[in-house]
Amino acid sequence: QVQLVESGGGLVQAWGSLRLSCAASGRAFSDYAMAWFRQAPGKEREFVADIIWDGAITNYADSVKGQFTISRDNGKNTVYLQMNSLKVEDTAIYYCAADRAYGGRRESAFGFWGQGTQVTVSS
């Protein structure tokens, strides 16, 4: 069992950057595959990026490939999402997710979720 808390969201202008953080409780963080999802107003929650236990493999949605970077620091029990060249369409609540197994870029594959952090991009 793990508890997740996202931070780092806020208001940013288009072409700006933000780094989101997800802090995990407990002492077994390295046992969890981690992911970021996002949900825009009126839209379904969608996959953004994931990272396996040691960070050796990452996956990205086509919409953010080359723009966002996911990373993790197991010593700090934290996963990050570096977001560059932000666009208005990146506005959403961003959620951190975790699971001991990696089941693909699916919402149903992740059993533990944070409460989300709001990212708003202005033109």
N, CA and C of each residue as an Amber inpcrd file, in Angstrom:
protein
   369
   0.8340000  -1.1770000   0.0000000   0.0000000   0.0000000   0.0000000
   0.8850000   1.2490000   0.0000000   0.4670000   2.2500000  -0.7670000
   1.2290000   3.4790000  -0.8850000   0.2590000   4.6590000  -0.9940000
   0.6410000   5.7860000  -0.4220000  -0.1260000   7.0160000  -0.5480000
   0.6630000   8.0020000  -1.4040000  -0.0300000   8.6870000  -2.3070000
   0.6000000   9.5630000  -3.2790000   0.0670000  10.9840000  -3.1440000
   0.9630000  11.9660000  -3.1930000   0.5930000  13.3690000  -3.1130000
   1.3060000  14.1370000  -4.2190000   0.5250000  14.7270000  -5.1330000
   1.0840000  15.5150000  -6.2210000   1.2900000  16.9640000  -5.7810000
   2.2650000  17.6230000  -6.3960000   2.4990000  19.0370000  -6.1690000
   3.1900000  19.6270000  -7.3910000   3.2670000  20.9520000  -7.4380000
   3.9800000  21.6310000  -8.5050000   3.1090000  22.2330000  -9.5740000
   1.8120000  22.0060000  -9.5190000   0.9170000  22.5960000 -10.4900000
   0.7270000  24.0820000 -10.2420000   0.0680000  24.7310000 -11.1880000
  -0.1800000  26.1520000 -11.0620000  -0.5230000  26.7600000 -12.3960000
  -0.4600000  28.0810000 -12.4430000  -0.7540000  28.8440000 -13.6520000
   0.5480000  29.1990000 -14.3530000   0.6090000  28.9250000 -15.6460000
   1.8090000  29.2030000 -16.4260000   1.3960000  29.6940000 -17.8070000
   2.2100000  30.5570000 -18.3870000   1.9350000  31.0460000 -19.7320000
   2.3530000  30.0160000 -20.7810000   1.7050000  30.0740000 -21.9200000
   2.0960000  29.2240000 -23.0450000   3.5820000  29.3960000 -23.3410000
   4.2200000  28.3050000 -23.7030000   5.6590000  28.1920000 -23.9600000
   6.4910000  28.1110000 -22.6800000   5.8410000  28.1850000 -21.5350000
   6.5330000  28.0520000 -20.2770000   6.7220000  26.6030000 -19.8630000
   7.3090000  26.3980000 -18.6810000   7.6060000  25.0610000 -18.1740000
   7.1610000  24.9130000 -16.7320000   6.8430000  23.6830000 -16.3610000
   6.5470000  23.3160000 -14.9850000   7.1300000  21.9430000 -14.7170000
   7.4780000  21.6820000 -13.4660000   7.8580000  20.3430000 -13.0510000
   6.9210000  19.8890000 -11.9430000   6.1770000  18.8290000 -12.2070000
   5.3000000  18.2380000 -11.2150000   6.0550000  17.1920000 -10.4170000
   5.6830000  17.0540000  -9.1480000   6.2690000  16.0450000  -8.2860000
   5.1680000  15.1900000  -7.6860000   5.4710000  13.9360000  -7.4480000
   4.5700000  13.0200000  -6.7700000   5.3610000  12.3380000  -5.6680000
   5.0290000  12.6540000  -4.4330000   5.7160000  12.0910000  -3.2770000
   4.9390000  10.9010000  -2.7490000   5.6240000   9.7930000  -2.5160000
   5.0010000   8.5620000  -2.0560000   5.3930000   8.2820000  -0.6220000
   4.4340000   7.8340000   0.1490000   4.7050000   7.3950000   1.5040000
   5.2040000   5.9630000   1.4890000   5.6740000   5.5020000   2.6280000
   6.1110000   4.1270000   2.7440000   7.5890000   3.9450000   2.4440000
   8.0080000   2.7010000   2.4610000   9.4210000   2.3630000   2.2960000
   9.6790000   1.4100000   1.1450000   8.7100000   1.2030000   0.2780000
   8.8330000   0.2710000  -0.8350000   8.5710000   0.9570000  -2.1740000
   8.9530000   2.2200000  -2.2930000   8.6810000   2.9790000  -3.5060000
   9.2790000   2.3250000  -4.7470000  10.4690000   1.7670000  -4.6250000
  11.1280000   1.1720000  -5.7800000  10.4190000  -0.0700000  -6.3010000
   9.4690000  -0.6110000  -5.5560000   8.6970000  -1.7710000  -5.9970000
   7.5350000  -1.3920000  -6.9100000   7.2870000  -0.0990000  -7.0940000
   6.1220000   0.3660000  -7.8290000   6.4960000   0.9530000  -9.1830000
   5.7820000   0.5110000 -10.2090000   5.7640000   1.2420000 -11.4610000
   4.8950000   2.4820000 -11.2680000   5.2800000   3.5850000 -11.9010000
   4.6070000   4.8620000 -11.6930000   4.1280000   5.4330000 -13.0140000
   3.1060000   6.2670000 -12.9400000   2.5570000   6.8740000 -14.1470000
   1.9370000   8.2220000 -13.8330000   1.8040000   9.0190000 -14.8820000
   1.0340000  10.2560000 -14.8400000  -0.1260000  10.1480000 -15.8260000
  -1.3020000  10.5540000 -15.3790000  -2.4780000  10.7110000 -16.2120000
  -2.9650000  12.1490000 -16.0790000  -3.8430000  12.5600000 -16.9820000
  -4.4200000  13.8910000 -16.8640000  -5.8730000  13.8750000 -17.3160000
  -6.6260000  14.8410000 -16.8110000  -8.0330000  14.9550000 -17.1660000
  -8.3770000  16.4260000 -17.3720000  -8.7170000  16.7770000 -18.5950000
  -9.1340000  18.1220000 -18.9340000 -10.6260000  18.2770000 -18.6800000
 -11.1070000  19.5090000 -18.5030000 -12.5450000  19.7130000 -18.2710000
 -13.3910000  19.1060000 -19.3780000 -14.3810000  18.3220000 -18.9870000
 -15.2760000  17.7020000 -19.9430000 -14.7010000  16.5270000 -20.6960000
 -13.4910000  16.0910000 -20.3640000 -12.8300000  14.9960000 -21.0640000
 -12.5960000  13.8120000 -20.1340000 -12.3330000  12.6610000 -20.7350000
 -11.9730000  11.4790000 -19.9660000 -10.5180000  11.5590000 -19.5150000
 -10.2090000  10.8640000 -18.4350000  -8.8370000  10.7890000 -17.9830000
  -7.9910000  10.0490000 -19.0190000  -6.8030000  10.5820000 -19.3290000
  -5.9700000   9.9940000 -20.3530000  -4.5480000   9.7820000 -19.8600000
  -3.9010000   8.7870000 -20.4340000  -2.5250000   8.4560000 -20.1190000
  -1.5790000   9.5430000 -20.6070000  -0.5680000   9.8520000 -19.8020000
   0.4550000  10.8240000 -20.1760000   1.8280000  10.1540000 -20.3110000
   2.2740000   9.4800000 -19.2510000   3.6000000   8.8700000 -19.2500000
   3.6970000   7.8570000 -18.1210000   4.6030000   6.8920000 -18.2650000
   4.8750000   5.9730000 -17.1680000   6.3530000   5.6380000 -17.1130000
   6.7570000   5.0020000 -16.0140000   8.1550000   4.6630000 -15.7840000
   8.2130000   3.4210000 -14.9110000   9.0670000   2.4640000 -15.2860000
   9.1420000   1.2260000 -14.5280000   9.9870000   1.4130000 -13.2760000
  10.1720000   0.3320000 -12.5270000  10.6810000   0.3830000 -11.1630000
  12.0400000   1.0770000 -11.0310000  12.9650000   0.7890000 -11.9420000
  14.2970000   1.3790000 -11.8660000  14.4810000   2.5440000 -12.8360000
  13.4320000   2.9220000 -13.5440000  13.4930000   4.0370000 -14.4620000
  14.1080000   3.7290000 -15.8100000  14.4400000   2.4760000 -16.0760000
  15.1340000   2.1130000 -17.3060000  14.2540000   2.2460000 -18.5450000
  12.9520000   2.1010000 -18.3870000  12.0270000   2.1680000 -19.5130000
  10.9450000   3.1900000 -19.2080000  10.6800000   4.0620000 -20.1660000
   9.6050000   5.0390000 -20.0540000   8.7220000   4.9740000 -21.2880000
   7.4790000   5.3900000 -21.1320000   6.5240000   5.4520000 -22.2280000
   5.7830000   6.7730000 -22.1640000   5.4240000   7.2840000 -23.3410000
   4.7320000   8.5580000 -23.4300000   3.5610000   8.4820000 -24.3950000
   2.5140000   9.2300000 -24.0850000   1.4650000   9.4340000 -25.0630000
   2.0300000  10.2020000 -26.2550000   1.5210000   9.9050000 -27.4460000
   2.0160000  10.5930000 -28.6350000   1.8710000  12.1080000 -28.5250000
   0.8500000  12.5530000 -27.8220000   0.5760000  13.9740000 -27.7260000
   1.6280000  14.7490000 -26.9390000   2.4160000  14.0690000 -26.0940000
   3.4040000  14.7510000 -25.2630000   4.8250000  14.2950000 -25.5310000
   5.0280000  13.3460000 -26.4200000   6.3620000  12.8310000 -26.7060000
   7.2610000  13.9560000 -27.2100000   8.4310000  14.0650000 -26.5960000
   9.3580000  15.1230000 -26.9440000   9.1150000  16.4230000 -26.2100000
   7.9990000  16.5130000 -25.5130000   7.6230000  17.7150000 -24.7770000
   7.7200000  17.5030000 -23.2720000   7.2610000  16.3380000 -22.7970000
   7.2880000  15.9990000 -21.3750000   8.3440000  14.9330000 -21.1240000
   8.8940000  14.9170000 -19.8970000   9.8440000  13.9010000 -19.4850000
   9.4780000  13.3900000 -18.0980000   9.3240000  12.0780000 -17.9630000
   9.0660000  11.4690000 -16.6690000  10.3760000  10.9210000 -16.1070000
  10.5650000  11.0530000 -14.8100000  11.7530000  10.5280000 -14.1460000
  11.3960000  10.1610000 -12.7110000  12.3000000   9.4410000 -12.0410000
  12.0390000   9.0880000 -10.6500000  13.3290000   9.0720000  -9.8550000
  13.2070000   9.3270000  -8.5700000  14.3140000   9.2610000  -7.6350000
  13.8590000   8.3580000  -6.5040000  14.2770000   7.1030000  -6.5510000
  13.8170000   6.1400000  -5.5570000  14.3370000   6.4570000  -4.1600000
  15.4790000   7.1340000  -4.0780000  16.0030000   7.5370000  -2.7840000
  15.1510000   8.5900000  -2.1020000  14.4100000   9.3790000  -2.8920000
  13.5290000  10.4160000  -2.3700000  12.0570000  10.0280000  -2.4350000
  11.7640000   8.8130000  -2.8760000  10.3800000   8.3410000  -3.0050000
   9.5290000   9.3110000  -3.8230000  10.0730000   9.7660000  -4.9440000
   9.4180000  10.8020000  -5.7330000   9.5200000  10.5030000  -7.2210000
   8.4250000  10.7500000  -7.9430000   8.4250000  10.7040000  -9.3940000
   8.1130000  12.1100000  -9.9010000   8.7160000  12.4790000 -11.0340000
   8.5910000  13.8210000 -11.5680000   8.0160000  13.7850000 -12.9790000
   7.4030000  14.8940000 -13.3600000   7.0040000  15.1140000 -14.7410000
   7.4580000  16.5110000 -15.1350000   8.4950000  16.5750000 -15.9550000
   8.9750000  17.8430000 -16.4740000   8.1790000  18.1820000 -17.7260000
   7.5130000  19.3190000 -17.7200000   6.6530000  19.7310000 -18.8190000
   7.2170000  21.0030000 -19.4370000   7.6090000  20.9190000 -20.6940000
   8.1790000  22.0470000 -21.4110000   7.2680000  22.4540000 -22.5640000
   7.4750000  23.6620000 -23.0510000   6.7260000  24.1790000 -24.2020000
   5.2320000  23.9670000 -24.0310000   4.7180000  24.3720000 -22.8960000
   3.3250000  24.1130000 -22.5640000   2.3730000  24.8650000 -23.4870000
   1.2620000  24.2120000 -23.7750000   0.2200000  24.7570000 -24.6270000
  -1.0810000  24.8320000 -23.8470000  -1.9970000  25.6580000 -24.3130000
  -3.2820000  25.7910000 -23.6500000  -3.9670000  24.4330000 -23.5290000
  -3.8230000  23.5820000 -24.5310000  -4.4600000  22.2740000 -24.5040000
  -3.8540000  21.3110000 -23.4870000  -2.7480000  21.6900000 -22.8440000
  -2.1880000  20.8980000 -21.7560000  -2.8830000  21.1740000 -20.4250000
  -3.7770000  22.1360000 -20.3910000  -4.5180000  22.4490000 -19.1750000
  -5.3330000  21.2400000 -18.7290000  -5.1390000  20.8140000 -17.4840000
  -5.8210000  19.6330000 -16.9570000  -5.4540000  19.4520000 -15.4960000
  -6.1700000  18.5600000 -14.8330000  -5.7190000  18.0550000 -13.5540000
  -4.8060000  16.8710000 -13.8370000  -3.6220000  16.8910000 -13.2670000
  -2.6390000  15.8400000 -13.4740000  -2.5960000  14.9310000 -12.2550000
  -2.7030000  13.6250000 -12.4990000  -2.7620000  12.6270000 -11.4410000
  -1.5550000  11.7090000 -11.4920000  -1.0410000  11.3930000 -10.3330000
   0.0050000  10.4060000 -10.1730000  -0.6240000   9.0570000  -9.8430000
  -0.0800000   7.9750000 -10.3900000  -0.6070000   6.6400000 -10.1460000
   0.5330000   5.6540000  -9.9300000   0.2450000   4.5690000  -9.2110000
   1.2620000   3.5740000  -8.8800000   0.6690000   2.1790000  -8.8410000
   1.5100000   1.1860000  -9.1490000   1.1450000  -0.2130000  -8.9680000
   2.4080000  -1.0480000  -8.8910000   2.3400000  -2.1530000  -8.1650000
   3.5000000  -3.0360000  -8.0330000   3.8020000  -3.7860000  -9.3210000
   2.8170000  -3.9360000 -10.1740000   2.9990000  -4.5480000 -11.4800000
   2.9200000  -3.4760000 -12.5550000   3.4700000  -3.7610000 -13.7240000
   3.2920000  -2.8840000 -14.8660000   2.3770000  -3.5780000 -15.8660000
   1.1930000  -3.0090000 -16.0770000   0.2040000  -3.6040000 -16.9590000
  -0.0980000  -2.7990000 -18.1950000   0.7490000  -1.8520000 -18.5350000
   0.5520000  -1.0480000 -19.7350000  -0.0430000   0.3130000 -19.4160000
  -0.2100000   1.1150000 -20.4500000  -0.6680000   2.4880000 -20.2930000
  -2.1930000   2.5540000 -20.1770000  -2.6900000   1.9260000 -19.1440000
  -4.1190000   1.8220000 -18.9160000  -4.4450000   2.3100000 -17.5160000
  -5.5050000   3.0620000 -17.3900000  -5.9540000   3.5260000 -16.0790000
  -6.2260000   2.3510000 -15.1460000  -6.7920000   1.2730000 -15.6910000
  -7.1450000   0.1160000 -14.8830000  -5.9280000  -0.6560000 -14.3920000
  -4.7580000  -0.4030000 -14.9520000  -3.5480000  -1.1140000 -14.5520000
  -2.9440000  -0.5720000 -13.2660000  -3.4090000   0.5830000 -12.8110000
  -2.8190000   1.2330000 -11.6480000  -3.8170000   1.2770000 -10.5020000
  -3.4130000   0.7330000  -9.3740000  -4.3150000   0.5820000  -8.2490000
  -4.2980000   1.7000000  -7.2400000  -3.2880000   2.5570000  -7.2830000
  -3.1490000   3.6300000  -6.2980000  -3.0410000   4.9680000  -7.0020000
  -3.7690000   5.9500000  -6.4870000  -3.8780000   7.2560000  -7.1330000
  -3.7610000   8.3990000  -6.1380000  -3.1340000   9.4930000  -6.5870000
  -3.1430000  10.7190000  -5.8150000  -4.3970000  11.5260000  -6.0860000
  -4.5050000  12.6780000  -5.4310000  -5.6790000  13.5340000  -5.5650000
  -5.6000000  14.4880000  -6.7440000  -4.4390000  14.6320000  -7.3490000
  -4.2800000  15.4700000  -8.5200000  -3.7740000  16.8610000  -8.1940000
  -3.1630000  17.4880000  -9.1940000  -2.7220000  18.8710000  -9.0940000
  -3.1080000  19.5970000 -10.3760000  -3.6370000  20.8030000 -10.2400000
  -4.1570000  21.5490000 -11.3770000  -3.0320000  22.2520000 -12.1210000
  -3.0160000  22.0870000 -13.4380000  -2.1260000  22.8280000 -14.3200000
  -2.9880000  23.6460000 -15.2710000  -2.7850000  24.9510000 -15.2760000
  -3.5310000  25.8390000 -16.1530000  -2.5460000  26.6260000 -17.0100000
  -2.6910000  26.5170000 -18.3200000  -1.8090000  27.2020000 -19.2610000
  -2.5950000  28.3090000 -19.9370000  -2.1060000  29.5250000 -19.8400000
  -2.7760000  30.6810000 -20.4180000  -2.0810000  31.1240000 -21.6930000
  -2.8540000  31.6770000 -22.6130000  -2.3080000  32.1630000 -23.8700000
  -1.7710000  33.5730000 -23.7280000
